[in-house]
């Protein structure tokens, strides 16, 4: 695969445009797994875009690879591309070899961690993982678990867990997985990164998706305001509509800036505070922009026939997943309070 960014994004954009028809988005929202669509994504090599070349990837610049997640949001791609890209990267960092299929990273909850016990030369992994994105479709899970105070990554293959199905408001699977399996020694390795880094991964992905979906929401809403005629002139000619469109544009720009911060923090590693700030701001942007877009569209925007709802449901889901605004703002507040007043300005200017 060429690592030239424009070729990668152009190829992916054409593919996503072909795949994300209204008919396909409707089928996915109703719970259908678009197997042929996922195969097309795999054939282009996109699930390995974040994996280092030394670990079996293609040597794509990580920031360009993460732009694919934003692009997927722009198309409302109903597939676990971002989740698989990042899970493959984390597995490669731990020394595992990437494989085909959907791969998911499951950090687990701080208050409900998975248990990992040594049994001779094998490991027993057991516990509950809640609200796992696309859990029922995974070929492999990369699960975080503690053993004697040290964090490990355990790779679990499909069939070694049961699931209780659930979905978010966009119709995407968010399942509860019940795991109790004995694994060979080679399936468990020390995790090279702290738990906080893995826990922030989903927030970074959701921030990128929000940025892409908000850009598309703005494009759609501006187009509708120019086409819809009311009282003898297009909606876009009314001052109040122009003001609302400007507000949507402002939120889309804020989300794009937040996504850039999240992507750079994810690639550079280390401090997760920029991801916390990015997710909180992107979630706020999604809330404001979705309400305005529905006001501008009026009744047509809430019908099943209009494609606006595919993007607003996606945005609301991403806003609430990976930690909502309240959660991340609380983490930011705690961090600032711990640093004290003198550390606030250097903290802000370092981002």
C-alpha positions in Angstrom: 0.0 0.0 0.0 1.2 3.5 -0.8 1.8 5.7 2.2 1.1 8.8 0.3 -1.6 10.5 2.4 -3.8 11.9 -0.4 -3.9 8.5 -2.1 -4.8 6.8 1.1 -7.6 9.2 1.9 -8.8 9.4 -1.6 -9.1 5.7 -1.9 -10.8 5.4 1.5 -13.2 8.3 0.7 -14.3 6.6 -2.6 -14.8 3.3 -0.8 -16.8 4.8 2.1 -18.9 6.8 -0.4 -19.8 3.6 -2.3 -20.5 1.6 0.9 -22.5 4.2 2.9 -25.7 4.4 0.9 -29.0 5.2 2.6 -30.0 1.6 2.1 -26.8 0.2 3.7 -27.1 2.7 6.6 -30.7 1.6 7.2 -29.8 -2.1 7.2 -27.0 -1.5 9.7 -29.2 0.6 11.9 -31.6 -2.4 12.0 -28.9 -4.6 13.3 -27.5 -6.2 10.1 -23.8 -6.9 10.0 -22.5 -5.7 6.6 -20.0 -8.5 6.0 -19.3 -7.6 2.4 -18.6 -4.0 3.4 -16.2 -5.1 6.1 -14.4 -7.3 3.6 -14.0 -4.4 1.2 -12.5 -2.3 4.0 -10.1 -5.1 4.9 -9.0 -5.6 1.3 -7.9 -2.0 1.2 -5.8 -2.7 4.3 -7.3 0.0 6.4 -7.6 -2.0 9.7 -3.8 -2.2 9.7 -3.2 1.5 9.0 -2.1 2.3 12.5 0.2 -0.6 12.9 4.0 0.0 12.7 5.7 -1.5 9.7 7.9 -3.5 12.0 4.8 -5.1 13.6 3.2 -6.0 10.3 1.6 -2.7 9.2 2.2 -0.5 6.2 4.2 2.3 7.6 1.4 4.9 7.2 2.0 8.1 9.2 -0.2 7.7 12.3 -1.8 11.1 12.0 -2.8 10.3 8.4 -4.1 6.9 9.5 -6.2 8.5 12.2 -7.7 10.8 9.6 -9.4 7.7 8.3 -11.5 7.6 11.5 -12.6 11.2 11.0 -13.4 10.3 7.4 -15.5 7.3 8.5 -17.4 9.7 10.7 -18.1 12.0 7.7 -19.7 9.0 6.0 -21.3 7.5 9.1 -19.5 4.3 8.3 -21.4 1.6 10.3 -18.3 -0.6 10.8 -15.7 -0.9 13.7 -12.8 0.5 11.6 -11.4 2.9 14.2 -11.8 0.3 17.0 -9.9 -2.3 15.0 -7.2 0.1 13.8 -6.4 1.1 17.4 -6.7 -2.4 18.8 -4.2 -3.7 16.2 -1.8 -0.9 17.1 -2.0 -1.7 20.8 -1.5 -5.4 20.1 1.5 -4.7 17.9 3.0 -2.6 20.7 2.7 -5.5 23.0 4.4 -7.9 20.6 1.4 -9.6 19.1 1.0 -10.3 15.4 -1.9 -8.6 13.7 -4.5 -10.9 12.1 -7.6 -10.4 9.9 -11.0 -9.7 11.3 -12.6 -7.3 13.8 -10.3 -6.8 16.8 -11.4 -4.9 19.9 -9.5 -3.4 22.8 -11.4 -3.9 26.1 -9.8 -1.9 28.9 -12.6 -2.9 31.4 -14.0 -0.6 34.1 -11.9 0.6 37.0 -14.6 -0.6 39.4 -15.1 -4.0 37.7 -11.6 -5.2 36.5 -11.2 -8.6 34.9 -9.3 -11.2 36.9 -6.2 -13.0 35.6 -4.9 -16.0 37.5 -1.9 -18.2 36.8 -2.6 -21.9 36.4 0.6 -23.7 35.8 1.9 -22.6 32.4 -1.5 -21.2 31.5 -3.7 -18.3 32.5 -7.4 -18.1 33.5 -9.1 -14.9 32.5 -12.6 -14.2 33.8 -14.9 -11.3 34.3 -17.5 -9.1 32.7 -17.0 -6.4 30.0 -19.9 -4.0 29.6 -20.9 -1.9 26.6 -18.3 -3.3 24.3 -18.4 -1.6 20.9 -19.2 -4.3 18.2 -18.5 -7.0 20.7 -20.6 -9.7 19.0 -18.6 -9.2 15.7 -15.1 -9.5 17.1 -12.7 -12.2 15.9 -10.3 -11.3 18.8 -10.4 -9.3 22.0 -7.4 -7.6 23.6 -8.4 -7.5 27.2 -6.7 -5.7 30.1 -6.3 -7.6 33.4 -4.2 -7.3 36.5 -2.0 -10.0 37.9 0.0 -9.4 41.1 -0.2 -5.7 40.6 1.0 -5.7 37.0 -1.2 -4.9 34.0 -1.4 -7.5 31.2 -2.9 -7.7 27.8 -4.7 -11.0 27.1 -5.8 -12.0 23.6 -9.1 -13.9 23.5 -10.5 -15.5 20.3 -14.1 -15.6 19.3 -16.0 -18.4 20.9 -14.2 -18.0 24.2 -16.9 -15.6 25.5 -20.7 -15.3 25.5 -22.5 -12.0 24.9 -25.6 -10.3 26.0 -26.7 -8.1 23.0 -27.5 -4.4 23.3 -27.3 -1.4 21.0 -26.7 2.3 21.3 -29.2 4.9 19.9 -27.6 4.6 16.5 -28.2 0.9 16.3 -24.6 -0.1 16.7 -23.8 -3.1 19.0 -22.8 -2.3 22.5 -22.7 -5.7 24.1 -22.0 -7.2 27.5 -19.3 -9.9 27.2 -19.0 -12.7 29.8 -15.5 -14.2 29.8 -14.2 -17.3 31.6 -11.4 -18.9 29.6 -8.1 -20.6 30.2 -5.5 -19.2 27.8 -2.0 -20.5 26.7 1.0 -18.6 28.0 1.6 -16.9 24.6 -1.8 -15.2 24.7 -0.9 -13.1 27.7 1.8 -10.4 27.8 2.7 -7.5 30.0 1.0 -4.3 28.9 3.5 -1.7 27.7 1.3 1.2 28.6 -0.6 2.4 31.7 -4.3 1.7 32.1 -5.1 5.4 31.8 -3.8 5.4 28.2 -5.9 2.4 27.1 -8.9 3.9 28.9 -8.6 7.1 26.9 -8.3 5.4 23.6 -12.1 5.2 23.1 -12.4 8.9 24.0 -9.9 9.8 21.3 -11.7 7.7 18.7 -15.1 9.2 19.5 -13.6 12.7 19.3 -12.3 12.0 15.8 -15.7 10.5 14.7 -17.5 13.5 16.1 -15.3 15.9 14.1 -16.0 14.0 10.9 -19.7 13.7 11.4 -20.1 17.3 12.4 -18.4 18.5 9.2 -20.9 16.4 7.2 -23.8 17.7 9.4 -22.8 21.2 8.5 -22.5 20.5 4.8 -26.0 18.9 4.8 -27.6 21.6 6.8 -26.2 24.4 4.7 -27.4 22.6 1.5 -30.9 22.1 2.9 -31.1 25.8 4.0 -30.2 26.8 0.4 -32.8 24.4 -1.2 -35.8 24.7 1.1 -38.0 27.6 0.2 -40.3 29.2 2.8 -42.4 32.4 2.4 -41.0 32.8 -1.1 -37.3 32.6 -0.4 -34.7 30.0 0.7 -34.4 29.4 4.4 -30.7 30.4 4.2 -31.8 34.0 3.4 -33.4 34.5 6.8 -31.2 36.1 9.4 -32.0 33.7 12.2 -31.2 30.7 10.0 -27.9 32.3 9.0 -27.1 32.9 12.7 -27.8 29.2 13.5 -25.7 28.0 10.5 -22.8 30.2 11.8 -23.2 28.5 15.2 -23.1 25.0 13.7 -20.0 26.0 11.7 -18.4 27.3 14.8 -19.1 24.0 16.7 -17.8 22.0 13.7 -14.5 24.0 13.8 -14.2 23.5 17.5 -14.7 19.7 17.1 -12.1 19.6 14.3 -9.5 21.4 16.6 -10.4 19.0 19.4 -9.9 16.0 17.1 -6.5 17.3 16.1 -5.5 17.6 19.8 -6.8 14.1 20.5 -5.0 12.5 17.5 -1.6 14.1 18.4 -1.9 13.0 22.0 -2.8 9.5 21.0 0.1 9.3 18.6 2.6 10.9 21.0 1.5 8.9 24.0 2.1 10.0 27.6 -0.3 12.5 29.1 -4.0 11.8 28.5 -5.2 15.3 29.6 -5.4 16.6 26.0 -7.7 13.7 25.1 -9.9 14.6 28.1 -10.1 18.2 27.0 -10.8 17.1 23.4 -13.5 14.7 24.3 -15.3 17.2 26.5 -15.2 19.9 23.9 -16.2 17.6 21.0 -19.1 16.3 23.0 -20.3 19.8 23.8 -20.1 20.7 20.1 -22.1 17.6 19.1 -24.9 18.6 21.6 -25.2 22.2 20.3 -24.8 21.5 16.6 -27.3 18.6 16.5 -30.0 20.7 18.2 -29.5 23.5 15.7 -29.4 21.2 12.7 -32.8 19.7 13.7 -34.3 23.1 14.2 -33.2 24.2 10.7 -34.4 21.0 9.1 -37.7 21.0 10.9 -40.1 18.0 10.7 -38.3 16.4 7.7 -35.1 16.0 9.8 -36.8 13.5 12.2 -38.2 11.2 9.5 -36.7 7.8 8.7 -36.5 8.8 5.0 -34.1 11.7 5.6 -30.5 10.9 6.2 -30.0 13.6 8.9 -30.8 11.2 11.7 -27.9 8.8 10.8 -25.5 11.6 11.7 -27.3 13.1 14.7 -27.7 9.6 16.3 -24.1 8.9 15.6 -23.1 12.2 17.2 -25.2 11.7 20.3 -23.8 8.2 20.7 -20.2 9.4 20.4 -20.9 12.2 22.8 -22.0 9.8 25.5 -19.5 7.0 24.8 -15.8 6.9 25.9 -16.8 9.1 28.8 -19.2 12.0 28.6 -18.6 15.7 29.1 -19.3 15.5 32.9 -16.8 12.7 33.4 -13.9 14.3 31.4 -14.6 17.8 32.8 -14.3 16.3 36.3 -11.0 14.7 35.4 -9.7 18.0 34.0 -10.9 19.8 37.1 -9.1 17.3 39.4 -5.9 17.6 37.4 -6.0 21.4 37.5 -6.8 21.5 41.2 -3.9 19.2 42.0 -1.5 21.3 40.0 -2.4 24.5 41.7 -2.9 28.0 40.3 0.7 28.5 39.2 0.6 25.4 37.0 -2.6 26.4 35.1 -1.2 28.7 32.4 1.8 26.4 31.6 -0.6 23.5 31.4 -2.9 25.3 28.9 -0.1 26.7 26.7 1.6 23.3 26.5 -1.3 21.8 24.5 
